[in-house]
Amino acid sequence: MRKSPAIRRSRFTDPTTPSRHRNQAAAAAIALTGLVAAACGSGAVSSQGAPTSSAGSVTPTSQAPITKPLRILNSFKATAVDPALPGAHWCYTFGYCEHPTVAPEDRSDPKPWLIESLSRTDAQTWKLVVRPGITFQNGKALDGQALAASLQRQIDKNAQVKNFIGGSKATVSGAMEVTLTTPKPNASLPWLLADQGLMPVYDAAAVEAHLAAGGKDLELAGKGIFTAPFTLEGLDTNGAQLKRNETYWAGKPALPAIEIRFITDPQARLIALENGEADMALYPPANLTDVLKTNKKLVLLRQQQAQETLRLAPNVGQGLLTDVNIRKAISRAIDYEEIAGKYMSGLYDPAVGLFPLTVDYALKNQPTDLKEARRILDAAGWAPGAGGTREKNGQKLQLVLLTYPQQPDTADVAIGVQQQLAQVGIAIDIRQVEDINATIAKPDSWNLALIFNSTRSLVGDPIIPSRRYFHSQSGDNKGKYGVADPRVDEIIEKLEGTFDAAERGTLLRRLQDIVITEQAYMIIAGLKPFPIVVTKEWERYQVSSVRRLITFETRP
């Protein structure tokens, strides 16, 4: 990759900015209404006519044929092709897999996509009717048998799907129909079918045959196992190569190809972008917002609403933060306005609670109150010690806070958290780790982690993330964050089986009372509108609110 000394010296490393910024830079539609009604009642939900998609689209300046590939730089690596494996979920973001349902850009109820209709016949039984005329990229038709095989394989082999609907059965009930039976009622199923990488539709028989013959996972690239507008041709540790699916069922994709490179260093991504080596760079640091605004070659785009949640997640199961008093003191000591304004350059919205206030069930129950934070610690026996750090029974109140380079904003937010908690006598040791999920799975090595995971799923559902991060038996919580509260488990299980929206709202508000106010099982550091930096050619691109960045309509 070419280097640009001028950029390193001035454009992305301004010597007049605070050291935290210098250091970071250097390191760095289907017509359909009432799917909820289908979930609440038993009526069928269907779509009519050819589907359209505005996700990841642009306001086109021209409809001339495009001959150049779209070149994308991403900080995270896609590590698998088989949808049953961790690291395969990027297929959703980059347009090489599709789901039975799709989330609209306004984050309203999911709509049928690869299916014509989704209906619930009783509390545990759903019928999916396959949209006719769809084929996998390898030429095989998508029918009831293929859809059932895909769904069942994900249920049996994907750890995340097991967490939500393990034990469910997908059976062929007609040439173009599948019956999905869940062990217990699950009101989130329409959202689960649309969620990022959880239940993409793929040729499960072809995958099983490939693996049974001794084929490796990455060799599934080029096998045409998906239905999407772009075919994955190659995947390795450096990047991915996609080409247009010339027979795509919804229409000819505008782009001929897509090239994705995986580059962790945020500055290196921006250098490559400015040097003309790419068209889009994902995950730009917030501390470069003002610099990017004055750049004549690059354009900073972002979602219209902040949807991505930055969690300050405590290790509840081990160490000092098993003490609820320390967790509550941390929650009160954080200045959320300052985090959003000073440390995130105004790019973020200040956090006020578990959910964004754009949803009617959200509570504003995460205030800043330094006096209360100090009172809580005093009452818990943590007395000010030498150097200002509190102590109790000879132990200092010192915590390890994790950040990770793929999300460069975590480094700056960590500095803000460190400085703010010092005001109440809590010392913070910041540690950047390459693999945040692997480190969290070793709970004896950390106390707090700054990590991006929406408290509403990317498709707008609050129940799926609630199970993921708060249920005692969830694989994303057990042995990691360590939340184990029977009251929380009971609420989540009731939520999953509740189809009435008003009743769900009541349960969600009670969940917030426990998780934020009473126990501080989670602290929300800020809300981020997902940003992308693009070249001038792509300045009319519209950033998807559901992280569906590439569709068959995407074009400059």
MIKOL-165575 format. One record per residue (C-alpha): x, y, z. Coordinates in steps of 0.05 Angstrom, whole numbers, plus 32768, in hexadecimal, padded with zeros to 4 digits. Example, Ala and Ser with C-alpha at 12.3 -4.5 7.8 and 13.67 -1.06 7.14 Angstrom:
residues 2
80F67FA6809C 81117FEB808F 
//
This chain:
residues 556
800080008000 801B80457FEF 802A80748028 801C80BE802A 804B80E58057 80218123804E 7FE58100806B 800B80E380A4 8029812680B4 7FEC815380B0 7FAB813B8094 7F9C810280C4 7FCF811380FB 7FC4815B810E 7FFC816F8140 7FCE81A4815E 7F9B81718176 7F9E815181BB 7FCD811681C3 7F9580E381C7 7F8180F78180 7FC880F68166 7FD580B28184 7F9480968169 7FA180B08124 7FE780948124 7FCE8050813C 7F9A80568117 7CE27FD47FEF 7CBC7F9D7FF6 7C757FBA7FFD 7C5F7F9B803E 7C3F7FB0807F 7C327F8E80C0 7C687F5980CC 7C607F688115 7C167F5C810C 7C287F1880F0 7C537F0C812E 7C1B7F23815C 7BE37F008137 7BE07EC78107 7BD37EE980C4 7C017EDE808A 7C337F138075 7C457F18802C 7C697F427FF9 7C547F537FB3 7C7B7F677F76 7CC57F6C7F6B 7CED7F807FA8 7D167FBF7FAD 7D4C7FD37FDF 7D6580177FF4 7D977FFA8025 7DDE800D8014 7DC580337FD8 7DD580767FB9 7DB180AE7F97 7DCE809E7F52 7DEF80D47F2A 7DEF80A87EEC 7DD580667ED5 7E1080597EA7 7E2E80137EAB 7E63800D7EE2 7EA47FEC7ECF 7ECD7FF57F0E 7EC77FCB7F4D 7EB37FEA7F8F 7EF07FE87FBD 7EE17FE58008 7F117FE88044 7EF97FC78084 7F1A7FC380C9 7EFC7F7F80D9 7F0B7F3E80B5 7ED87F0F809A 7EF57ECC80AF 7EC47E988096 7E957E88805C 7E6A7E53807C 7E307E79809D 7E317E4980D8 7E767E6380ED 7E897EA28113 7EA57ED880E5 7E787EC880AA 7E447EFE80BA 7E667F32808E 7E427F128053 7E057F3B8067 7E2A7F7D8069 7E4E7F758027 7E157F597FFD 7E297F117FF1 7DF37EF0801A 7DA97EFC8026 7D757EEB805B 7D2C7ED38059 7D167F188072 7D367F5C806D 7D377F98809B 7D207FDA807B 7D4C80178080 7D1B803880B0 7D277FFD80E0 7CDD7FEC80DF 7CC47FA480DE 7CEA7F7380B2 7CCD7F64806E 7CCF7F248045 7D0A7F218015 7D1C7EDB7FFE 7CD77EC58015 7C937EDE7FFD 7C727ED98041 7C7D7EC8808A 7C417EB480B4 7C377E9980FA 7C037E628101 7C0B7E5B814C 7C3A7E728183 7C727E44816C 7C657E378123 7C797E6380E8 7C6F7E59809D 7CA07E75806A 7C8D7E768021 7CC97E7B7FF2 7CC97EB07FBC 7CC97E8D7F79 7CFE7E967F44 7D3B7E9B7F73 7D797E727F68 7DBA7E6B7F8D 7DF77E877F69 7E0A7E3F7F57 7DC97E387F30 7DA27E0D7F61 7D5A7E247F6E 7D457E3F7FB1 7D087E177FC5 7CE97DFE8005 7D1B7DC6800D 7D577DF48004 7D3C7E288034 7D2C7DF48069 7D727DD78064 7D927E1C806B 7D687E2F80A7 7D717DED80CA 7DBD7DED80C0 7DC27E3280E0 7D957E1C811A 7DC07DDE8126 7E067DFB811A 7E087E468124 7E157E55816E 7DF17E98816B 7DB27E7A814C 7DB37E41817F 7DB37E7681B5 7D727E93819B 7D4A7E59817C 7D727E1A818B 7D477DDC8183 7D1C7DFA814C 7D087DD08110 7D037DE780C7 7CDB7DB6809E 7CC47DB58056 7C797DBF8054 7C717DCC8009 7C9A7DD37FCA 7CA67E1D7FDB 7C937E1C8025 7CB77E118067 7C9A7E0880AC 7CC67E2180E4 7CB47E08812A 7CD57E268167 7CD97E0381AB 7CB67E3E81CB 7C957E7E81B1 7CC77EB08194 7CAD7EF58180 7CF17F098164 7CF27ED5812D 7CE47F0780F3 7D1F7F31810B 7D4B7EF38115 7D3F7EDF80CD 7D587F2480B7 7D927F2E80E8 7DD97F3580D1 7DF57EF180BD 7DCB7EC880ED 7D9E7EA480BB 7DB57EB38074 7D997E86803F 7DCD7E5A801E 7DD57E177FFB 7DDE7DED8039 7DE37DAD8012 7E1D7DC87FE9 7E417DDF8028 7E387D9C804A 7E507D77800C 7E8E7DA48007 7EA17D9A8050 7E937D4F804E 7EC47D498014 7EFA7D69803E 7EF37DAF8022 7F087DEA804C 7EDA7E228061 7EFC7E5A8039 7EF87E2D7FFB 7EAD7E387FFC 7EBC7E7B7FDC 7EAD7E757F92 7E7A7E3D7F9E 7E3E7E6A7F95 7E1A7E547FD4 7DF17E947FDF 7DB97EB77FB9 7DD57EFE7FBF 7DE67F337F8B 7E317F277F93 7E567EE57F94 7E907EDA7FC4 7ECA7EC57F98 7F037EC67FCB 7F107ED38015 7F517ED3803C 7F717EFB8075 7F7E7F368046 7F397F3F8029 7EFF7F267FFF 7EEE7F287FB5 7EA67F2A7F9C 7E8A7F2A7F56 7E467F3B7F3A 7E117F047F39 7DFA7F0C7EF1 7DBB7EE37EFE 7DA67F057F3F 7D5C7EFC7F49 7D4A7F447F5B 7D6E7F667F22 7DB47F6F7F05 7DE37F8C7F3A 7DFF7FD07F27 7E467FC17F3D 7E717F907F16 7E9B7F7B7F52 7EAE7F8D7F99 7EF47F897FB8 7EFA7F8B8004 7F3C7F93802A 7F447F888074 7F707FBF8093 7F6E7FC880DF 7F94800A80E2 7F61804380D9 7F95807380BE 7FAD8041808B 7F65803A8072 7F5E80848068 7FA2808B8046 7F8F80558015 7F4D80778008 7F6C80BA7FFB 7FA1809B7FCE 7F6B80807FA1 7F7580377FB6 7F2D802F7FD0 7EE8804E7FCC 7ECE80438013 7EED803B8058 7EC480218092 7ECD803280DC 7EF0807680D7 7F058092811B 7ED780C78137 7F1380F1814A 7F2080FE8100 7EDA811A80F3 7EF0816380EF 7F2D815280C4 7F03812A8093 7ED18163808C 7F08818E806E 7F2581578041 7F1881677FF8 7F1F811F7FE1 7EF780F98015 7EAF80FE8030 7E9880E68074 7E5380C68071 7E2A80A980AA 7DE6808D80BD 7DAF80C080C8 7DA380A5810E 7DD4808A8141 7DC5803F8144 7E07801F815A 7E10801781A5 7E53801E81C7 7E4F7FF58206 7E7B7FFE8243 7E707FB68258 7E827FA1829F 7E9C7F5C82B1 7E657F4A82E2 7E7C7F0382ED 7EC37F0C8307 7EEE7F408329 7EDE7F838348 7EA07F8F831E 7E7A7F57833F 7E6B7F90836F 7E2D7FB48357 7E417FF3837C 7E7F7FFC8351 7E577FF08312 7E2380238326 7E5880568339 7E79804E82F5 7E36805882D2 7E2A809982F9 7E7180B382F1 7E7280B182A4 7E6380F38283 7E3E80DB8245 7E3781208227 7E82812A822B 7E9080E6820C 7E6480F781D0 7E7D813E81C9 7EC5814381DF 7EDE80FC81D3 7EB480EA8196 7EB7812E8174 7E6B81368176 7E6280FA8148 7E3E80D0817E 7DFC80DC81A2 7E0280DC81EE 7DEA809D820F 7DAE80A2823D 7D9D80598248 7D9C8014822A 7D75802681EC 7D73806481BF 7D3A809381CE 7D1F80898187 7CF9804C81A1 7CBD805481CE 7CD380218202 7D1680438210 7D23805F8256 7D50809A8266 7D6F807B82A3 7DBB8083829D 7DCB80C882BB 7E0E80E682CC 7E1580F68316 7E5B80FC8333 7E42810B8378 7E1880CB8379 7E5280A2835D 7E7F80B98396 7E4880AC83C9 7E3E806583B0 7E89805583B5 7E8E807583FA 7E54804C8413 7E73800C83F6 7EB28018841E 7EDF802F83E5 7F0780688405 7F35809A83E0 7F7D808283E2 7FC2809983CC 7FC180BB8388 7F7680C18389 7F668077837A 7F35805983AB 7F47801D83D6 7F237FE98400 7F447FB6842C 7F877FC5840C 7F6D7FBC83C4 7F6E7FF58393 7F3180048368 7F567FFA8327 7F347FDB82EA 7F4B7FC182A6 7F267FDF826B 7F297FBD8227 7F297FE081E2 7F357FC4819D 7F557FE2815E 7F1F7FCD812D 7EF28001814F 7F24803B8158 7EF28066817E 7EF7803781B9 7F3E805281C7 7F27809A81CD 7EE9808981F6 7F1580608225 7F3F809E8233 7F0080C58243 7EE7808E8271 7F2B808A8293 7F2C80D582A1 7EE480D882B8 7EE9809C82E7 7F2880B98306 7EFC80F18321 7ED980BF834F 7F1880978361 7F14805E832F 7F55804F830A 7F52803382C4 7F87800B829F 7F78800D8254 7F8C7FD1822B 7F827FCA81E0 7F787F8381C8 7F777F698181 7F3D7F38818C 7F0B7F5781BB 7EDC7F1B81BB 7F137EE981CB 7F2C7F158205 7EE67F1E8222 7EE07ED28223 7F197ED38256 7EF57EF7828E 7F2F7EF482BF 7F567F258294 7F287F638292 7EF47F8C82B7 7ED57FBA8283 7ED17FB78237 7EBF7FEC8204 7E9C7FC681CD 7E6B7FD68195 7E2D7FAB8196 7DE87FC9818C 7DB67FBF81C4 7D847FBC818B 7D997F8C8155 7DAF7FA98113 7D687F9C80FB 7D487FBF8136 7D367F888167 7D457F9281B2 7D377F4A81C7 7D6E7F2681A1 7DA67F5181BF 7D867F4D8204 7D8C7F028204 7DD27F0681E7 7DEF7F33821D 7DC47F28825B 7DA77EE2825D 7DCF7EB5828B 7DD27E7C8259 7DE57EA5821C 7E277E9381FC 7E367EDD81F3 7E2E7EE9823E 7E3D7EAA8265 7E877EA48273 7E927EEA8258 7E6A7F248277 7E4E7EF782AD 7E087F1482B5 7DDF7EE082DB 7D9E7EFE82F5 7D5F7ED282F8 7D337F1082F2 7D557F2382B1 7D507EDC8295 7D067EDB82A4 7CF97F1D8282 7D207F098244 7CFB7EC7823E 7CB97EEB8246 7CCE7F1D8210 7CDE7EE681DF 7C997EC881E7 7C727F0981E8 7C517F1F81A7 7C2C7F5C81C2 7C547F9C81B7 7C397FC081F4 7C4A7F858221 7C907F818203 7C997FCB8212 7C887FC0825B 7CB97F868261 7CF07FAE823D 7CE87FE8826D 7CEE7FB982A9 7D2C7F9B8289 7D4C7FE08284 7D3C7FEE82CD 7D647FB182E3 7D9C7FB382B0 7DAC7FFD82B3 7D8F801C82F3 7D917FE48327 7DCC7FB98312 7DF47FDF82DD 7DFF7F9D82B7 7E0E7FC9827B 7E2380128271 7E178033822E 7E508062821D 7E32808081DE 7E088078819F 7E2C807A815C 7E1080878116 7E38805580EC 7E6A807D80C2 7E8C806F8080 7EC08099805C 7EBA80998010 7EDA80BA7FD5 7EB780F37FB1 7E9D80C27F7D 7E7480A07FB3 7E5D80DD7FD9 7E1380D07FC9 7E15808B7FE9 7DE280828021 7DFB805D805F 7DCC80248072 7DAB802980B5 7DAB7FDD80BB 7DF37FD280A4 7DDE7FB58061 7E137FDC803C 7E0F7FBB7FF8 7DD27FA87FCF 7DC67F9B7F85 7DB57FE57F7D 7DF580007F9B 7E1B802D7F6A 7E42806F7F6B 
//
